[in-house]
Amino acid sequence: MASAVLHISFPPPTTAHFFPSTPNFLRPIIPAQKPELHRRRDRIPKKPLSSSFRSGSNSPAEAGCPVPPEQQPINEYQNLSTSFPFSWAAGDLVEYCSRLIATGSSFALLVGLPVASFGALGGPQSDPLRQSLYAVSSGFLVVTLAVVRMYLGWAYVGNRLLSATVEYEETGWYDGQMWVKTAEVLARDRLLGSFSVKPVLSRLKTTLVFLAASILSCVLLLVSLDGGQIEEAGNRVIPGVYNDDSARSFEPDAFCGEPGLP
């Protein structure tokens, strides 16, 4: 009986599945694109930021504004915030105070003190304390005038920013016109007036109160010094000058009935 031998041959295992020629961690990683997200982003219109704060020209909200550019409140605010001496009030507090002190001290030393020493307010033999008070008062007065000028300018611009209407002149004072602000322009101007102009006005008001108190103190000191000198001069008798005793000796009828008569 013939026996059949079956030879089953298995193919050798391939190592490509276990050890690939190019490792996966060396292959470049390509990020997955999101076309839908990119499409949505492209649909958003990119509108350039054109603001009259930087360029000084009319913004789209002011395209139909008949007010001349130099009379528009936003441009008036820009000019005021960069002009002398109005820019002092809008700057740093330390710099603002130092400039006012330098202005008052310079005027007091260069003008007030020489005038108080050799001018109509006194002579070279005057009291040094009185001369110093006159000089300090003059410095306070000059600083007060400067602060009042700054306050008037900022208050004018602030009122035009907060107002819903703008008064302007086309060619001269005789053809005054009025323009009603649009909603966007009014919101922008009032925002600028509330957060940029009102703090400046508050600082100037505080400065004026301090200066008024300082000037009043100097005036009270001068009055007290002058009153003391007048009283001292009234009680002092100068020899050889007309007095009550000499008057009684020469005009006894004028002192009739008064005690002390001989």
C-alpha positions in Angstrom: 0.0 0.0 0.0 1.5 3.1 -1.1 1.6 5.9 1.4 1.4 9.5 0.2 3.5 12.1 2.0 2.1 15.6 2.1 4.6 18.3 2.1 3.1 21.6 3.4 5.5 24.5 3.0 4.7 27.8 4.8 6.1 31.0 3.4 8.8 32.7 5.4 7.4 35.5 7.5 8.0 39.0 6.1 9.7 41.5 8.4 8.3 44.5 6.7 5.3 44.7 8.9 7.4 44.5 12.1 10.5 46.5 11.0 9.6 49.0 8.3 12.3 50.5 6.3 11.3 54.1 7.3 10.3 54.5 10.9 7.0 56.3 11.6 8.6 58.8 14.0 10.9 60.0 11.2 8.1 60.8 8.8 7.0 64.4 8.5 3.8 65.3 10.3 1.4 67.1 8.1 -1.2 69.1 10.1 -4.7 68.4 9.2 -6.2 71.4 7.4 -9.6 72.7 8.3 -10.9 74.2 5.1 -14.3 75.1 6.7 -12.6 77.2 9.4 -10.5 79.0 6.8 -13.5 79.7 4.7 -15.3 81.2 7.7 -12.4 83.4 8.5 -12.2 84.7 5.0 -15.8 85.7 5.1 -15.0 88.3 7.9 -14.3 91.6 6.2 -11.1 93.2 7.4 -11.9 96.8 7.8 -9.0 99.2 8.3 -8.9 101.2 11.4 -9.1 104.8 10.3 -9.7 107.1 13.2 -9.4 110.8 13.4 -7.5 110.5 16.7 -4.4 109.6 14.6 -4.9 110.9 11.1 -6.7 114.1 12.0 -9.0 113.7 8.9 -12.7 113.0 8.9 -13.7 109.4 9.8 -16.5 107.6 8.0 -18.9 108.8 10.7 -17.9 112.4 9.9 -18.0 112.1 6.1 -21.0 114.4 5.8 -20.0 116.8 8.6 -20.2 120.4 7.4 -18.0 121.7 10.2 -14.6 122.9 9.1 -11.8 120.5 10.3 -10.2 123.2 12.5 -13.5 123.8 14.3 -14.4 120.1 15.0 -14.3 119.3 18.7 -12.1 116.2 18.1 -9.5 118.3 16.3 -9.7 121.1 18.8 -9.0 118.6 21.5 -5.9 117.4 19.7 -4.6 120.9 19.2 -5.2 121.8 22.8 -3.5 118.7 24.2 -0.3 119.5 22.3 -0.2 123.3 22.7 1.6 125.4 25.3 0.7 125.6 28.2 -2.4 123.5 28.0 -0.5 120.3 27.5 0.9 120.7 31.1 -2.5 119.8 32.6 -2.9 116.7 30.6 0.6 115.3 31.3 2.1 113.5 34.3 1.2 114.9 37.7 4.8 115.3 38.9 5.8 117.1 35.7 2.7 119.3 35.9 3.5 120.4 39.5 7.2 120.9 38.8 6.4 123.2 35.8 4.0 125.3 37.9 6.5 125.5 40.7 9.3 126.5 38.3 7.1 129.2 36.7 6.1 130.7 40.0 9.6 130.6 41.5 11.2 132.1 38.4 8.7 135.0 38.4 9.1 135.6 42.2 12.9 135.7 42.1 13.4 137.6 38.9 10.5 140.0 39.1 8.7 140.0 42.4 11.7 140.2 44.7 13.4 143.1 42.9 10.2 145.1 42.7 9.4 144.4 46.4 12.9 145.5 47.4 13.4 148.7 45.3 10.1 149.5 43.7 6.9 151.1 44.9 6.2 148.4 47.4 9.1 149.2 49.6 12.7 150.4 49.7 16.1 148.9 50.4 15.5 149.3 54.1 12.2 147.3 54.2 11.6 144.3 56.3 13.0 141.1 54.6 10.0 139.1 55.7 7.6 141.6 54.0 9.7 141.5 50.8 9.6 137.7 50.7 5.9 137.7 51.2 5.4 140.2 48.3 7.6 138.1 46.0 5.9 134.8 46.9 2.5 136.4 46.4 3.5 137.6 43.0 4.6 134.1 42.1 1.3 132.6 43.2 -0.6 135.2 41.3 1.2 134.5 38.0 0.7 130.7 38.4 -3.0 131.4 39.2 -3.4 133.3 36.0 -1.8 130.5 34.0 -4.0 127.9 35.6 -7.2 129.9 35.0 -6.2 130.3 31.3 -5.7 126.5 31.1 -9.0 125.8 32.8 -10.9 128.1 30.4 -9.4 126.4 27.4 -10.1 122.8 28.6 -13.6 123.8 29.8 -14.4 125.2 26.3 -13.3 122.0 24.5 -15.0 119.8 27.1 -18.3 121.5 26.6 -18.1 121.1 22.8 -17.2 117.4 23.1 -20.1 116.7 25.5 -22.6 118.8 23.6 -25.0 117.2 21.1 -24.6 120.1 18.8 -21.6 121.9 17.3 -21.6 125.7 16.6 -19.3 126.7 13.8 -18.6 129.5 11.4 -18.3 128.9 7.7 -16.4 132.1 6.7 -16.8 134.5 9.6 -18.6 135.4 12.8 -21.6 136.7 10.9 -22.6 133.4 9.4 -22.7 131.1 12.4 -24.2 127.7 11.9 -25.1 124.7 14.0 -24.7 121.0 13.3 -26.3 118.1 15.2 -23.9 115.3 15.8 -24.7 111.8 14.6 -25.1 109.0 17.2 -21.6 107.6 16.5 -19.9 111.0 16.7 -21.8 111.9 19.8 -20.8 108.7 21.6 -17.2 109.1 20.6 -17.0 112.7 21.7 -18.7 112.1 25.0 -16.4 109.2 25.8 -13.4 111.4 25.1 -14.8 114.2 27.1 -15.7 112.1 30.1 -12.4 110.1 30.4 -9.9 112.6 29.0 -11.2 116.2 29.6 -13.0 115.8 33.0 -9.9 114.5 34.9 -7.9 117.5 33.6 -10.6 119.9 34.7 -10.7 118.2 38.2 -6.9 118.6 38.5 -7.1 122.3 37.5 -9.9 123.0 40.0 -7.8 121.4 42.8 -4.8 123.6 41.8 -6.9 126.7 41.8 -8.2 126.0 45.3 -4.7 125.5 46.6 -3.5 128.7 45.0 -6.4 130.7 46.4 -5.7 129.4 49.9 -2.0 130.3 49.5 -2.6 133.8 48.2 -5.1 134.4 51.1 -2.5 133.2 53.6 0.1 135.6 52.2 -2.4 138.5 52.3 -3.4 137.8 55.9 0.3 137.7 56.9 1.0 141.0 55.2 -2.1 142.6 56.8 -1.0 141.5 60.3 2.5 142.8 59.7 1.3 146.2 58.5 -1.2 146.4 61.4 1.5 145.8 63.9 3.7 148.5 62.4 0.9 151.1 62.3 0.1 150.5 65.9 3.7 150.8 66.9 4.1 154.0 64.9 1.1 155.5 66.6 2.4 154.8 70.1 5.9 156.1 69.4 6.6 159.8 70.2 9.3 161.5 68.2 11.2 164.3 70.1 10.7 167.8 68.6 7.5 166.9 66.9 4.0 168.3 67.7 2.4 166.4 70.6 -0.4 166.9 73.2 1.8 168.6 75.8 3.1 171.2 73.5 -0.4 171.8 72.2 -1.8 172.4 75.7 0.9 175.0 76.3 0.2 176.9 73.1 -3.5 176.4 72.8 -5.1 175.9 76.2 -8.6 176.9 75.0 -8.7 173.8 72.7 -8.2 171.5 75.7 -10.6 173.3 78.0 -12.3 170.8 80.4 -9.8 168.0 79.9 -7.9 166.6 82.8 -4.2 167.4 83.1 -4.6 171.1 82.4 -2.7 173.4 84.7 
